């Protein structure tokens, strides 16, 4: 509460969102992390204007420029390879920035898809209950009992490589985390007085769920989404490192690590 005893605003309670922002703004480590994350996102968005080459455009690659050391110039003296090139003549700096673009895109899309499916099934399980709840949660238990990397490897071995296919694999292995989180949070909220009051007023299930229940279930999802997005990026990098993620024509961070690992062994 703010203000003096004679001030009516003394009894005004600060909103949770404003209080959370004040706590965040007062943490220098959090601000530094946000700044680094913002730079990475901006670099991924403005990649075409920050790097000298599009590593996905085969017309811009020259095999003669392959495996040049850092600081070399291209054969036509148009590009300076700050970090050198790979065996295909691809500028490593350009590949890193574009690879960051792909990895962040994979993490973001997979997180949104997993969140939508997990949120929907978690709310259904908590609200309907009974056999529906039991069936959904047993599926979640089975899903979480297997290592995520194992399921993703099996799916990609069946579907093959590609951006869309790795998105499907990541959504498949991550939706259960959101479903369990939403269900547990919703079960607590459903027993509270404001939900009981809404039911007594006969507001309708759709209105109660989306206007009253869902907003109070979002707070833990923010934390889970941040963690799972990082996990999705790491999982994509692992799959690409193993050669099952994205094809070599679309270098992601995992594929770049794989190429660097090969160079390290030869060195």
VOPAGU-2260 file (C-alpha; in pm, 1 decimal, decimal comma):
REM VOPAGU-2260
SITE   aa  ch    i         X         Y         Z
SITE  UNK   A    0       0,0       0,0       0,0
SITE  UNK   A    1     111,5     354,1     -70,8
SITE  UNK   A    2      43,5     700,4      72,5
SITE  UNK   A    3      -7,7     835,7     424,6
SITE  UNK   A    4    -279,5     753,7     677,6
SITE  UNK   A    5    -476,2    1066,0     576,0
SITE  UNK   A    6    -455,3     984,8     208,7
SITE  UNK   A    7    -736,0     766,8      65,3
SITE  UNK   A    8    -482,1     615,2    -173,5
SITE  UNK   A    9    -307,6     461,4     127,3
SITE  UNK   A   10    -541,7     165,4     100,8
SITE  UNK   A   11    -483,8     119,5    -272,3
SITE  UNK   A   12    -322,7    -218,7    -342,1
SITE  UNK   A   13     -64,3    -235,5    -616,3
SITE  UNK   A   14    -156,0    -471,1    -899,9
SITE  UNK   A   15      44,5    -796,4    -925,3
SITE  UNK   A   16     160,2    -708,5   -1276,9
SITE  UNK   A   17     294,0    -370,2   -1168,5
SITE  UNK   A   18     461,0    -521,0    -863,2
SITE  UNK   A   19     621,5    -793,4   -1077,1
SITE  UNK   A   20     753,6    -531,4   -1319,6
SITE  UNK   A   21     900,7    -327,5   -1033,6
SITE  UNK   A   22    1075,7    -634,6    -898,3
SITE  UNK   A   23    1207,1    -717,7   -1244,0
SITE  UNK   A   24    1327,9    -363,5   -1311,3
SITE  UNK   A   25    1512,9    -361,9    -979,7
SITE  UNK   A   26    1713,0    -674,3   -1062,8
SITE  UNK   A   27    2029,4    -586,2   -1262,6
SITE  UNK   A   28    2088,9    -950,2   -1364,3
SITE  UNK   A   29    1736,5    -975,2   -1506,0
SITE  UNK   A   30    1782,1    -650,0   -1699,7
SITE  UNK   A   31    2118,1    -766,6   -1836,0
SITE  UNK   A   32    1963,2   -1097,0   -1944,1
SITE  UNK   A   33    1677,3    -913,0   -2113,2
SITE  UNK   A   34    1926,9    -691,2   -2295,2
SITE  UNK   A   35    2127,5    -988,6   -2425,6
SITE  UNK   A   36    1810,2   -1169,5   -2530,6
SITE  UNK   A   37    1685,4    -857,1   -2710,0
SITE  UNK   A   38    2014,0    -826,5   -2901,5
SITE  UNK   A   39    1991,4   -1189,6   -3013,0
SITE  UNK   A   40    1630,9   -1149,1   -3126,1
SITE  UNK   A   41    1710,9    -826,7   -3313,9
SITE  UNK   A   42    2010,8    -991,0   -3478,6
SITE  UNK   A   43    1788,6   -1277,4   -3594,3
SITE  UNK   A   44    1518,8   -1043,1   -3727,2
SITE  UNK   A   45    1757,9    -811,4   -3913,4
SITE  UNK   A   46    1993,0   -1087,3   -4030,7
SITE  UNK   A   47    1969,2    -995,2   -4403,8
SITE  UNK   A   48    2105,1    -647,3   -4324,3
SITE  UNK   A   49    2373,5    -754,4   -4075,5
SITE  UNK   A   50    2561,2   -1024,5   -4266,4
SITE  UNK   A   51    2730,7   -1019,0   -4608,0
SITE  UNK   A   52    2579,3   -1342,4   -4739,6
SITE  UNK   A   53    2258,0   -1543,7   -4739,9
SITE  UNK   A   54    2382,8   -1894,7   -4652,9
SITE  UNK   A   55    2058,2   -2048,1   -4786,2
SITE  UNK   A   56    2099,7   -1902,2   -5135,1
SITE  UNK   A   57    2306,4   -2152,0   -5332,7
SITE  UNK   A   58    2370,4   -1887,5   -5599,3
SITE  UNK   A   59    2574,6   -1688,8   -5345,3
SITE  UNK   A   60    2795,6   -1985,0   -5247,1
SITE  UNK   A   61    3121,0   -2070,2   -5418,5
SITE  UNK   A   62    3290,8   -2402,3   -5349,9
SITE  UNK   A   63    3625,2   -2239,2   -5432,7
SITE  UNK   A   64    3586,7   -2027,1   -5117,6
SITE  UNK   A   65    3552,7   -2339,4   -4903,4
SITE  UNK   A   66    3749,8   -2376,2   -4579,4
SITE  UNK   A   67    3904,6   -2030,6   -4579,3
SITE  UNK   A   68    4056,8   -1908,3   -4250,2
SITE  UNK   A   69    3908,6   -1612,6   -4058,9
SITE  UNK   A   70    3975,0   -1274,8   -4218,2
SITE  UNK   A   71    3997,1   -1409,7   -4573,9
SITE  UNK   A   72    3845,1   -1245,6   -4878,0
SITE  UNK   A   73    3628,6   -1419,1   -5134,7
SITE  UNK   A   74    3769,7   -1500,3   -5477,5
SITE  UNK   A   75    3593,4   -1197,6   -5626,9
SITE  UNK   A   76    3702,2    -975,5   -5333,5
SITE  UNK   A   77    3339,1    -883,0   -5257,5
SITE  UNK   A   78    3301,0   -1054,3   -4918,3
SITE  UNK   A   79    3528,1   -1050,2   -4616,3
SITE  UNK   A   80    3489,3   -1374,0   -4422,3
SITE  UNK   A   81    3537,8   -1257,2   -4062,3
SITE  UNK   A   82    3507,0   -1608,8   -3918,3
SITE  UNK   A   83    3614,7   -1802,4   -4226,1
SITE  UNK   A   84    3405,7   -2042,3   -4434,0
SITE  UNK   A   85    3294,1   -2403,8   -4420,3
SITE  UNK   A   86    3357,3   -2671,3   -4683,4
SITE  UNK   A   87    3073,4   -2535,9   -4900,3
SITE  UNK   A   88    3208,0   -2180,9   -4909,8
SITE  UNK   A   89    2943,7   -2060,1   -4666,4
SITE  UNK   A   90    3038,6   -1755,7   -4456,6
SITE  UNK   A   91    3040,5   -1875,4   -4094,5
SITE  UNK   A   92    2931,8   -1539,1   -3950,6
SITE  UNK   A   93    2632,3   -1532,6   -4184,8
SITE  UNK   A   94    2552,5   -1896,7   -4103,4
SITE  UNK   A   95    2560,9   -1823,2   -3728,7
SITE  UNK   A   96    2320,7   -1529,0   -3752,5
SITE  UNK   A   97    2083,0   -1711,9   -3985,9
SITE  UNK   A   98    2117,4   -2023,7   -3771,9
SITE  UNK   A   99    2013,1   -1817,9   -3471,3
SITE  UNK   A  100    1713,2   -1706,7   -3674,2
SITE  UNK   A  101    1607,5   -2066,4   -3740,0
SITE  UNK   A  102    1667,9   -2186,2   -3384,3
SITE  UNK   A  103    1468,6   -1900,2   -3230,3
SITE  UNK   A  104    1191,7   -1954,9   -3484,9
SITE  UNK   A  105    1175,1   -2325,5   -3405,8
SITE  UNK   A  106    1165,6   -2255,0   -3031,5
SITE  UNK   A  107     895,0   -1987,9   -3062,9
SITE  UNK   A  108     663,1   -2182,0   -3296,1
SITE  UNK   A  109     703,0   -2505,1   -3098,0
SITE  UNK   A  110     628,9   -2321,7   -2773,1
SITE  UNK   A  111     312,7   -2159,7   -2912,4
SITE  UNK   A  112     187,4   -2490,7   -3053,1
SITE  UNK   A  113     263,8   -2685,7   -2735,8
SITE  UNK   A  114     106,6   -2414,8   -2520,0
SITE  UNK   A  115    -215,9   -2414,4   -2724,1
SITE  UNK   A  116    -258,5   -2793,5   -2712,5
SITE  UNK   A  117    -152,0   -2832,3   -2350,1
SITE  UNK   A  118    -363,5   -2538,0   -2233,1
SITE  UNK   A  119    -673,4   -2669,8   -2408,9
SITE  UNK   A  120    -639,5   -3026,6   -2280,8
SITE  UNK   A  121    -545,4   -2913,3   -1929,8
SITE  UNK   A  122    -853,1   -2691,0   -1900,5
SITE  UNK   A  123   -1077,7   -2966,3   -2037,0
SITE  UNK   A  124    -936,8   -3217,9   -1789,6
SITE  UNK   A  125    -984,7   -2984,9   -1491,3
SITE  UNK   A  126   -1328,1   -2853,3   -1588,0
SITE  UNK   A  127   -1493,6   -3175,2   -1708,8
SITE  UNK   A  128   -1323,3   -3411,8   -1464,8
SITE  UNK   A  129   -1427,9   -3775,3   -1432,1
SITE  UNK   A  130   -1324,1   -4018,1   -1703,3
SITE  UNK   A  131   -1216,5   -3736,6   -1934,6
SITE  UNK   A  132    -971,5   -3612,6   -1675,0
SITE  UNK   A  133    -842,5   -3965,3   -1610,7
SITE  UNK   A  134    -786,7   -4040,9   -1981,1
SITE  UNK   A  135    -606,5   -3711,3   -2052,1
SITE  UNK   A  136    -383,5   -3737,3   -1745,9
SITE  UNK   A  137    -293,2   -4101,6   -1816,3
SITE  UNK   A  138    -183,0   -3993,9   -2163,5
SITE  UNK   A  139      20,2   -3716,3   -2002,5
SITE  UNK   A  140     178,2   -3963,8   -1759,7
SITE  UNK   A  141     273,0   -4197,4   -2043,8
SITE  UNK   A  142     413,2   -3906,1   -2243,9
SITE  UNK   A  143     627,0   -3780,9   -1955,5
SITE  UNK   A  144     753,9   -4129,3   -1869,7
SITE  UNK   A  145     963,9   -4142,6   -2188,9
SITE  UNK   A  146    1272,8   -3926,1   -2250,5
SITE  UNK   A  147    1185,5   -3636,2   -2480,4
SITE  UNK   A  148    1493,1   -3685,4   -2695,8
SITE  UNK   A  149    1396,9   -4050,4   -2757,6
SITE  UNK   A  150    1045,2   -3962,3   -2877,5
SITE  UNK   A  151    1178,0   -3681,3   -3097,3
SITE  UNK   A  152    1439,1   -3911,4   -3251,5
SITE  UNK   A  153    1175,7   -4173,7   -3334,7
SITE  UNK   A  154     938,8   -3918,7   -3489,3
SITE  UNK   A  155    1207,6   -3758,3   -3704,4
SITE  UNK   A  156    1338,7   -4099,2   -3809,8
SITE  UNK   A  157     985,9   -4169,6   -3941,0
SITE  UNK   A  158     897,4   -3825,4   -4081,9
SITE  UNK   A  159    1241,1   -3716,5   -4205,0
SITE  UNK   A  160    1415,1   -3380,0   -4187,9
SITE  UNK   A  161    1257,5   -3036,6   -4225,8
SITE  UNK   A  162    1143,8   -2727,7   -4036,1
SITE  UNK   A  163     778,4   -2830,8   -4017,2
SITE  UNK   A  164     860,0   -3187,2   -3916,5
SITE  UNK   A  165    1086,5   -3083,5   -3630,5
SITE  UNK   A  166     811,5   -2845,4   -3511,3
SITE  UNK   A  167     568,0   -3138,8   -3499,8
SITE  UNK   A  168     821,2   -3346,6   -3308,7
SITE  UNK   A  169     885,5   -3071,4   -3052,2
SITE  UNK   A  170     514,7   -3004,8   -2999,0
SITE  UNK   A  171     456,9   -3377,4   -2949,4
SITE  UNK   A  172     716,1   -3403,3   -2672,1
SITE  UNK   A  173     634,2   -3074,8   -2493,4
SITE  UNK   A  174     255,8   -3032,2   -2478,2
SITE  UNK   A  175     223,2   -3260,2   -2173,7
SITE  UNK   A  176     417,4   -3018,0   -1950,3
SITE  UNK   A  177     164,2   -2743,0   -2017,8
SITE  UNK   A  178    -134,3   -2975,5   -1975,2
SITE  UNK   A  179     -22,3   -3090,9   -1631,0
SITE  UNK   A  180      59,2   -2734,8   -1517,3
SITE  UNK   A  181    -273,2   -2593,5   -1636,8
SITE  UNK   A  182    -475,5   -2877,3   -1486,3
SITE  UNK   A  183    -317,4   -2844,0   -1142,5
SITE  UNK   A  184    -362,3   -2466,5   -1142,6
SITE  UNK   A  185    -719,3   -2485,0   -1272,2
SITE  UNK   A  186    -824,1   -2739,9   -1008,5
SITE  UNK   A  187    -719,0   -2495,2    -737,5
SITE  UNK   A  188    -900,9   -2203,4    -901,8
SITE  UNK   A  189   -1221,2   -2399,3    -966,9
SITE  UNK   A  190   -1270,2   -2451,6    -592,2
SITE  UNK   A  191   -1250,0   -2079,3    -516,2
SITE  UNK   A  192   -1548,2   -1860,5    -436,8
SITE  UNK   A  193   -1546,2   -1649,1    -752,6
SITE  UNK   A  194   -1587,9   -1956,5    -973,9
SITE  UNK   A  195   -1867,5   -2087,7    -751,3
SITE  UNK   A  196   -2036,2   -1747,0    -769,3
SITE  UNK   A  197   -2008,9   -1744,7   -1149,3
SITE  UNK   A  198   -2169,4   -2088,3   -1164,1
SITE  UNK   A  199   -2454,5   -1974,6    -939,9
SITE  UNK   A  200   -2514,4   -1676,3   -1168,6
SITE  UNK   A  201   -2538,1   -1922,0   -1460,6
SITE  UNK   A  202   -2287,3   -1728,0   -1672,8
SITE  UNK   A  203   -2220,2   -2024,9   -1897,3
SITE  UNK   A  204   -1919,2   -2256,1   -1911,0
SITE  UNK   A  205   -1747,7   -2077,6   -2199,4
SITE  UNK   A  206   -1764,9   -1739,0   -2030,5
SITE  UNK   A  207   -1650,7   -1874,4   -1695,9
SITE  UNK   A  208   -1357,1   -2061,3   -1846,6
SITE  UNK   A  209   -1224,7   -1786,8   -2076,3
SITE  UNK   A  210   -1311,2   -1478,0   -1873,8
SITE  UNK   A  211   -1255,9   -1594,2   -1516,0
SITE  UNK   A  212   -1066,2   -1924,7   -1500,3
SITE  UNK   A  213    -812,4   -1890,3   -1784,0
SITE  UNK   A  214    -664,9   -1550,8   -1681,2
SITE  UNK   A  215    -586,5   -1688,1   -1334,9
SITE  UNK   A  216    -406,7   -1989,4   -1482,1
SITE  UNK   A  217    -164,5   -1793,0   -1701,2
SITE  UNK   A  218      92,3   -1689,6   -1440,5
SITE  UNK   A  219     263,2   -2029,7   -1398,9
SITE  UNK   A  220     243,7   -2082,4   -1775,9
SITE  UNK   A  221     473,2   -1783,9   -1832,5
SITE  UNK   A  222     748,2   -1954,0   -1633,8
SITE  UNK   A  223     687,8   -2292,1   -1797,0
SITE  UNK   A  224     685,2   -2135,1   -2145,3
SITE  UNK   A  225    1020,8   -1962,9   -2089,1
SITE  UNK   A  226    1178,5   -2288,3   -1971,1
SITE  UNK   A  227    1025,4   -2498,6   -2247,7
SITE  UNK   A  228    1126,0   -2252,7   -2521,0
SITE  UNK   A  229    1487,4   -2282,0   -2408,5
SITE  UNK   A  230    1445,6   -2660,2   -2398,2
SITE  UNK   A  231    1300,5   -2658,8   -2751,6
SITE  UNK   A  232    1599,3   -2463,4   -2885,6
SITE  UNK   A  233    1841,5   -2700,1   -2711,8
SITE  UNK   A  234    1650,6   -3006,8   -2834,9
SITE  UNK   A  235    1648,6   -2878,0   -3193,5
SITE  UNK   A  236    2022,6   -2815,7   -3171,6
SITE  UNK   A  237    2074,1   -3170,2   -3041,2
SITE  UNK   A  238    1864,9   -3326,2   -3318,3
SITE  UNK   A  239    2040,7   -3121,5   -3587,0
SITE  UNK   A  240    2377,2   -3213,9   -3436,0
SITE  UNK   A  241    2280,9   -3580,9   -3471,0
SITE  UNK   A  242    2179,3   -3522,4   -3833,4
SITE  UNK   A  243    1803,5   -3570,6   -3785,3
SITE  UNK   A  244    1686,7   -3211,4   -3748,4
SITE  UNK   A  245    1722,5   -2958,8   -4027,1
SITE  UNK   A  246    1893,5   -3035,9   -4361,0
SITE  UNK   A  247    2242,3   -2910,7   -4436,2
SITE  UNK   A  248    2101,6   -2645,3   -4669,9
SITE  UNK   A  249    1935,4   -2475,8   -4367,8
SITE  UNK   A  250    2214,5   -2439,7   -4110,2
SITE  UNK   A  251    2083,2   -2413,3   -3756,4
SITE  UNK   A  252    2295,3   -2375,2   -3445,0
SITE  UNK   A  253    2302,6   -2750,6   -3393,0
SITE  UNK   A  254    2426,0   -2814,1   -3746,5
SITE  UNK   A  255    2697,4   -2551,8   -3702,6
SITE  UNK   A  256    2806,5   -2720,7   -3380,5
SITE  UNK   A  257    2822,7   -3051,5   -3567,3
SITE  UNK   A  258    3042,0   -2899,4   -3838,2
SITE  UNK   A  259    3264,1   -2736,4   -3576,6
SITE  UNK   A  260    3296,7   -3066,3   -3393,7
SITE  UNK   A  261    3419,8   -3232,9   -3712,7
SITE  UNK   A  262    3677,7   -2956,7   -3759,3
SITE  UNK   A  263    3788,6   -2993,4   -3397,2
SITE  UNK   A  264    3851,0   -3366,0   -3441,5
SITE  UNK   A  265    4047,1   -3311,6   -3762,4
SITE  UNK   A  266    4248,3   -3034,4   -3595,2
